[in-house]
Amino acid sequence: MSFKIIDESSRASITSALNVFETRPTNVSVVNSTIHELLPLNPVNNPPFQFKIPASECWLDLSKTYLTTVFSISKKKEDKWVDIEEADKVAPIQALGTTFIKNLRVSINQREVYNANALYSYKSIIDLELSTTKEVKETYLQTCGYYAKKEDRKKLFVSKKKVEFLSRILADIFNQPLYFLNHADIEIEIIPQDANFCLISEDKTEYRLNTESIKLYVKTVNLLDNLTLEINNKLQTTPAKYAVSRTELKSQFISDDRYEYIANLFMDQIPQRVIVALVQHENFVGKQSKDPFIFNNNKIRNISIQANSKYYPSNAYEASWDTNEFTRIFHALYENTGFINSSVGIDMEQFKESKCFFVFNLTNDMEVDDTFDLIKFGTTTVNIRFSEPVAKGGYTMIVYGEFAGLLVVDKNRVVTSDLSIV
């Protein structure tokens, strides 16, 4: 039997299974790591909740920062607040453990680096829906209260009275893998939503959501002394740099009876990706009989994004919802979130009725990867046309923009950044 290589440019290689003379690498950088429990600086019944991660010798693994909460639901009965019962028609919103937050702000050494613009609830639900697989939603995400059926969320509070949730902090600097420098104070402010937003009720009974407990868990890492010294010496001439995916959310009101809506979304840097979703305005402001996370198709006939005179996509997304002609838009959701060969658990019927996210890729190569794109500046505009007039009460358009971002920390722990705070 004769053998030949397929092409002269093909290099010879040996299978790694024959590498029997070496062992896997040893981590010699970390002495130990610890999970710390932090309580809010103010009483739990007096929001907003303030947390402070104090400066210390330890580095911080911000990607493993978790918030735990304990909630209960009570109803008003004969001028008294009592626990709900199985017959009560009330349930919490989806993923209550993270969507109960209305706004979240993060400051590093008194420099604000993140502000959710009172739209953290919508950032949370969009992140969960479009960045986690179906399997994760059906299992692990139950820790934050993610259940597909409203009845399952209700059962939690009927059977246990007090329910504990755990969720990650979704601020931009917490969504990157690098350890954060030591000797830096990090402050987190959490403003919760009110009961009208957090609870969905089918009757006229007065309900309230009670926060029984809230805690923050932070992972700290202690490095070897000689490595710490080397890093400090390096910081004398070169600052630390943290590449992040900067997210910016905005909401815009679309008044009723109109057939077209054109609006500027971003006026400076052009985002790499834009997600657009429409929700009934009364749901957005908080009405206890309504679910704030129902994103209907709202009879959108076509939709496109324009940036510096270029349209995304080149031919606008078009849909005829009554005849189920929206496969191109549905495909874009999966392709532009990087789930084309896996699943986020949104089928076409769900997309049509309640999870209608329009996802636009504005990168130069129209790919989803971990590389930076060339920064572009200009005005980003959305153009929406409806096949029917906007319903009475109007819609609120949720806009989720993603940008390439960089946070820089010098030897004095002075933070500079291109992360714009609105």
Buried (B, 14 or more C-beta within 10 A) or exposed (E): EEEEEEEEEEEEEEEEEEEEEEEEEEEEEEEEBEEBEBEBEEEBEEBBBBBBBEBBEBBBBBBBBBBBBBBBBBBEEEEEEEBBEEEBEBBBBBBBBBBBBBBBBBBBBEBBBBBBBBBBBBBBBBBBBBBBBBEBBEEEBBBBBBBEEBEEBBBBBBEEEBBBBBBBBBBBBBBBEBBBBBBBBBBBBBBBBEBBBBBBBEEEBEBBBBBBEBBBBBBBBBBEEEEBEEBEEEBEEEBBEBEBBBBBBBBBEBEEEEEEBEBEBBEEBBBBBBBBBBBBBBBBEBBBBBBBBBBBBBBBBBBBBBBEEEBBBEEBBBBEBEEEEBEEBBEBBBBBBBBEEEEBBBEEEBBBEBBBBBBBBBBEEEEBEEEEBEEBEBBBBBBBBBBEEBBEEBBBBBBBBBBBBBBEBBBEBEBEBBBEEE
